[in-house]
Amino acid sequence: MLEWARVYNETTDQLILERARVCGTFLTRLRGLTFRRHLADSEGLILLGGSETRVGSAIHMFFVFFPIAVVWLDREGRVIDRCLAKPFRPFYAPRRPARDIIEGHPEILDSVHDGDRLCLRSD
């Protein structure tokens, strides 16, 4: 499994995140960005899920000290929902079932829209 990847928007042929950590285990997904003090503009997380579900793709913002962009993807990498998550909020979930989650700097919300297809590359 990849440890780091770049996230591209295939729909617009645009680099979304230059350096994203791939989190594929329960513990790495649970930890997410907790206790981090900042996030660089081109840095983020990719939280890989096992199946499409609303509850399983929900996130918390406990002990996350800054707002982040959250982008939920279906199993084909299509954006199904996105939001700006604020610090210390207990629960964010997508409107529809999702499998994977991209977390990054709030500015990525300007580059990603519902229906866009995102992909990971190790280049």
N, C-alpha and C positions, 0 to 999 in steps of 0.2 A: 504494500500500500504506500502511496505517496505520503511524505511527511510535509512537504511544502509544494504549493502550486500557484500558478497564475490563474486568474479568473477572467475570461473573455466573454463579451456579449457577442454571440455569433450573429444575432439579428442586425446589429449596427456595426459589426467588425471593430469593436472598441475594447481596449484593455480596461477592465474594471478595477481589479486589484493586482498589484505587481507581486505581492508576497502575502500568501494566505496559508496559514497552518491548517492542515487537514486533521480533523478530530473525528476518529472513527470508533472510539470506545465510549462506553457509558461514562466513565470517569472524566475523560477529556471533554466530552460534551457537557457534562454537569459543571465542570470548572469554568469552561468558556473564558470570559474576560474578567471574572471576579478577581478583585484585589489589584487589578492593573490600574495605573494612574493616568495613562494616556494611550492613544492609538495613532500611529502615523497615518497620514492621508492615504497612502497606497498599501496599507497593511490590513489584514483581517483574518477571519476564521471561516472555515468550511466545516459545518457540523453535518456529518453523514448519518443518515437514518437507515433503518432496515426496511420499513414499509411506509406507505402513505397513511397518515393519521393526523388528526387535529391535535389531540392531547400529546401524542408522542413527539410532535414537532413544536410544542410550546416552549417558550424560554422564560427565564426569570432574570431580573436585573438587580438582585440582591448583591450588594458590595461591588457593583459596577459604578464607577464614579463619574462617568461621562455619557452623553447620549450616543447611540449608535444607530446605524442603518441596519435593518433586518430584512432580508429577502428570502422568501420561502419558495422552494422549487418542487415540482412534481418529479416523478421517476425519469422523465425524459429531459429534465433540465429546464423546463419552462417555468417562468416566473408566474406564480399563482397569487401571490400577495406580497406586500412590502409595507414597512412602517418605520417611523422614527421612534425608537425605544428610549425611554428616559430613565435616569438612575433610580434605583431602589424601588421600582415598580415590581409587584409580585408576579405578574403573569401577562404574557403576550402570546396569542395563538393566531394562526392564519384563519381566514374566512372559510377556506376549503382544506381538505386533507393535503398534507405536504410530506415529502420525504426528507429533503435536504434543506439546510439553512446556510445562508451567507450572512456574516456579520462584518461590518466595516464602518469606515468613517461616514458620517451623515451625507457627505457630498455624493456618494455613489447613488443615492436615490434619484439624482438628476439624470443618471445615465442608464437606469434600468426601469423598464415599464412592464406592466402585466402583459403576458404573452411572449415576451422576449425569451430567447433560448440562451442560457449561459453554459459555458463549458470550462473544464479544468485542463490546464496544460502544465507539464513539468519542465518546459523549456526555459 
